[in-house]
């Protein structure tokens, strides 16, 4: 029986581990560098009793398998929320998506957006990048006020340096009939998207779902174990504590660039390709306030430059157990600011700048500062795998080499395909790669080709 080693106990690693256990396969171990499981989908509790997710997450699914896991692990211990997503622009909040609701903005802005849509140039020239795609789909006005500034803030990458093949269901495109009906009828329009309703664990934040994997992988899980080197020839992994373990097949959920950096004996061309991967990082600021929650909003987008963050979540609205007891006395914000080699931030000032941005956006008053009893900062090195222009070409160099060495790199950063990087996608990447290894069943979710 071949020894299977899994690196990383985030959603993909846990999906792979659970599937091995489910199939009755016994010769495997999963290693995690942190003292907890869940990866980017873990949740952390501070000393004041607030629970913080590592970024804004909602749980929705494209898979019956993932749905069944949710039911098995959480049962009825979930909260079903109707999406309340908003955009802060021109000193007011309007509903998301912007292109369906910009008619609530000042008239000159509405006119600019409508004229931009009317004047969209339909031509046969091939689009070169995400910026050109945005302008060709939304026109000058919508692009100027929301699409271009927001995407710069969230990706921390110029849209002209990004591809656009990843978009699919991620972005609501222009429906001119719908836009006109909304304007003429003065209709608020927000029933778009795959997560119009979403479920959330009643306890433990998003991590409440992934901590439920632990009893099913007990005896195979090894925490506080950081892999530092991999030798594909001897099929060994060396850890930071000095121990070396052997494997026959390796499933890695490490960022693919770091995986390649740690490989001995790799070709120079593979290393050059791995060095070309680009990502954004995130500073996640959690703020706990001793005051009843003043809003039923879930999350809000911020394209303007009067705040550092691109998204703010009323995390306490997801479940009553995200704050200390009694929950009616408290609420919490989760605020996300991106950074990268293109976009710098001052980490020492980010909490103060975040608070000022909330005041600028009328989400906090200066009186609220005396009620702020928790300030929490999470620095996320890898937040978004940017779909940069050469991504698929570089994946086509790195992934065949890895698989030839019996190394399967999967997950949000292991596979580096944002379009299949949600929690459900990530779990299923782990499940499906195990099925491929053991039964040669073709993977459906992930492909580098």
URUR-V468933 format. One record per pair of residues at least 6 apart in sequence whose C-alpha atoms are under 8 Angstrom apart, sorted by the first residue. I is the first residue (numbers start at 1). GAP is how many residues later the second one is. Records with the same first field share a line. If there is no record, write none. Layout:
I->GAP, GAP
This chain:
1->26
2->25, 245, 246, 247
3->24, 25, 243, 244, 245, 246
4->23, 24, 25, 243, 244, 245, 246, 247
5->23, 24, 25, 26, 242, 243, 244, 245, 246
6->7, 10, 11, 22, 23, 24, 25, 244, 245, 246, 247
7->6, 23, 24, 25, 220, 243, 244, 245, 246, 247
8->22, 23, 24, 25, 31, 244, 245, 246
9->21, 22, 23, 28, 29, 30
10->27, 28, 29, 30, 31, 32, 243
11->27, 28, 30, 199, 400, 412, 415, 416, 419
12->241, 398, 399, 414, 415, 416, 417, 418, 419
13->17, 238, 239, 240, 398, 414, 417
14->24, 196, 199, 413, 416
15->411, 412, 413, 414, 415, 416
16->411, 413, 414, 415, 416, 417, 418
17->13, 200, 413, 414
18->195, 198, 199, 413
19->411, 412, 415
20->6, 8, 414
21->195, 196
28->192
29->191, 192, 193
30->190, 191, 192
31->190, 191, 192, 193, 194, 195
32->189, 190, 191, 192, 193, 194
33->190, 191, 192, 193, 194
34->189, 190, 191, 192
35->188, 189
36->6, 187
37->173, 174, 177
38->169, 172, 173
40->14, 15
41->12, 13, 16, 165, 166, 169, 382
42->11, 12, 163, 164, 165, 166, 168, 169
43->8, 9, 10, 11, 161, 162, 163, 164, 165
44->7, 8, 9, 10
45->6, 7
46->6, 330
48->276, 325, 326
49->274, 275
50->238, 272, 273, 274, 282, 324
51->153, 154, 270, 271, 272
52->153, 234, 263, 270, 282
53->152, 153, 154
54->230, 324, 326
55->229, 279, 280, 281
56->256, 257, 259, 278, 280
57->149
58->137, 140, 141, 142, 148
59->139, 140, 141, 364, 365
60->134, 135, 138, 139, 364
61->6, 363
62->362, 363
63->361
66->358, 361, 362
70->139
73->136, 139, 140
74->127, 135, 138
77->124, 125, 126
78->121, 122, 123, 124, 125
79->120, 121, 122, 123, 239, 240
80->117, 118, 119, 120
81->116, 117, 118, 119, 237
82->114, 115, 116
83->112, 113, 114, 115, 214, 215
84->212, 213, 214, 215
85->10, 11, 212, 213, 214, 215, 216
86->7, 8, 9, 10, 11, 211, 213, 214, 215
87->6, 7, 8, 9, 11, 213, 214, 215, 216
88->6, 212, 213, 214, 215, 216, 273
89->213, 214, 215
90->15
91->270
92->269
94->7, 8, 10, 11
95->6, 93, 94, 95
96->93, 94
97->75, 92, 93, 95
98->44, 48
99->39, 43, 74, 75, 80
100->78, 79, 82, 88, 89, 90
101->78, 81, 86, 87, 88, 89
102->8, 11
103->7, 79, 80, 83
104->6, 82
109->32
112->28, 29
113->26, 27, 28, 29
114->27
115->26
116->22, 23, 24, 25, 26
117->21, 22, 23, 24, 25, 59
118->21
119->20
120->15, 16, 17, 18, 19, 20
121->15
122->14
127->6
128->35
129->30, 31, 32, 33, 34, 35, 260
130->29, 30, 31, 32, 33, 34
131->17, 28, 29, 31
132->28
133->31
134->9, 13, 14
135->8
137->36, 37
138->35, 36
143->6
145->158
146->157
147->156
148->11
149->154, 155
150->151, 152, 153, 154, 160
151->8, 152
152->6, 7
153->150, 156, 157, 184, 185
154->156, 183, 184
155->125, 183, 229, 231
156->124, 182, 183, 184, 186, 187
157->123, 183, 185, 186, 229
158->184
161->227, 228
162->224, 225, 226, 227
163->224, 225, 226, 227
164->223
166->221, 251, 252, 253
167->252
168->251
169->24, 25
170->23, 249
172->20, 21
181->6
182->6, 7
200->6, 118, 119
201->7, 8, 118
202->6, 117, 118, 119
203->116, 118, 119
204->117, 118
205->114, 117
225->14, 15, 16
226->13, 14, 15
227->10, 11, 12, 13
228->9, 10, 11, 12, 34
229->8, 9, 10, 33, 34, 35
230->6, 7, 8, 32, 33, 34
231->6, 32, 33, 34
232->31, 32, 33, 173
234->12
235->11, 12, 13
236->8, 9, 10, 11
237->7, 8, 9, 10
238->6, 7
248->158
249->157, 158, 159
250->156, 157, 158
251->156, 157, 158, 159
252->7, 155, 156, 157, 158, 162
253->156, 157, 158, 159, 160, 161, 162
254->155, 159, 160
255->158, 159, 160, 161
256->18, 153, 157, 158, 159, 160
257->17, 18, 20
260->6, 10, 11, 14
261->10, 13
270->127, 128, 131
273->121, 122, 124, 125
274->120, 124
276->118
277->111, 114, 117
278->107, 108, 110
279->61, 103, 104, 105, 106, 107
280->58, 59, 60, 101, 102, 103, 104, 105, 106
281->57, 58, 59, 98, 99, 100, 101, 102, 103
282->54, 55, 56, 57, 97, 98, 99, 100, 101
283->53, 54, 55, 56, 64, 67, 94, 95, 96, 97
284->50, 51, 52, 53, 93, 94, 95, 96
285->48, 49, 50, 51, 65, 66, 69, 90, 91, 92, 93
286->46, 47, 48, 49, 88, 89, 90, 91
287->45, 46, 47, 85, 86, 87, 88, 89
288->35, 42, 43, 44, 45, 84, 85, 86, 87
289->41, 42, 43, 79, 82, 83, 84, 85
290->39, 40, 41, 81, 82, 83
291->37, 38, 39, 40, 80
292->36, 37, 38, 39
293->23, 35, 36, 37, 38
296->21
297->17, 20
298->15, 16, 17, 19, 20
299->12, 13, 14, 15
300->11, 12, 13
301->9, 10, 11
302->7, 8, 9
303->7
306->51, 54, 55
307->46, 47, 49, 50, 51, 53, 54
308->29, 42, 45, 46, 49
309->26, 27, 28, 29, 45, 48
310->25, 26, 27, 28
311->24, 25, 26
312->21, 22, 23, 24
313->20, 21, 22
314->17, 18, 19, 20
315->7, 16, 17, 18, 19
316->6, 7, 14, 15, 16, 17
317->14
320->7, 8
321->6
323->7, 8, 9
324->6
335->19
339->6
351->24, 26
355->9
358->6
359->6, 7
382->31
384->34
385->27, 28, 31, 32, 33
386->30, 32
387->29, 30, 31
392->56, 57
395->53, 54
396->52, 53
399->9, 10, 49
402->6, 7
408->25
409->6
410->6, 19, 20, 36
411->10, 15, 16, 18, 19
412->6, 8, 9, 10, 14
415->31, 33
420->6, 25, 26
425->20
428->17
429->14, 16, 17
432->9, 10, 11, 12, 13
433->10
435->6, 7, 8
436->6, 7
